[in-house]
Amino acid sequence: MGTGKTRLLTLISHEFYKKAPHIGILYLNMGKPNQQHLYKHDSFIKYGSSDLQIPYFVEGEFIDKSIQETATYLAASLGLREPVDKILKNVMKAFIKVNGSLPISLRTLFRGLRKWYKKHP
């Protein structure tokens, strides 16, 4: 076994397994394939599985603030900035107005953004 980040993470994980077996650890393997065998796990869920449900939006105390923050984070994660974050905020508000909530899928949300750009070239 190597001496890099994977090795360090494996050592730390095994310490948790020994000293605190009642806790779980969530690994997001975004890099090297076939490393599941290095980690003790109760279940392994691959990206794209219907069992993997991570929300992109969590409603806070003030809905407008939550929408603005989420729009800003989503735009920034794509390397975009103003006015995309403002437009995305408006698209999100329109989804809520029409459907009562935001779509579960980011793909659906971004389709709405693309639709906005087609209407406003």
PEHU-V483596 format. One line per field, one symbol per residue. ss: DSSP state (H for helix, E for strand, C for the rest). phi: phi as a letter, one per 20 degrees, with the letter a starting at -180 (. if undefined). Layout:
ss->???
phi->???
//
This chain:
ss->CCCCHHHHHHHHHHHHHHHCCCCCCCCCCCCCCCCHHHCCCCCCCCCCCCCCCCCCCCCCCCHHHHHHHHHHHHHHHCCCCCCHHHHHHHHHHHHHHHHCCCCCCHHHHHHHHHHHHHHCC
phi->.fceffffffffgfffgfebfeedceddeddffldgffdfbebcdegnfffecdfeccfefdgffffffffffffffemdbgegffffgfffffgfffdnafffefgffffffffffffcf
//
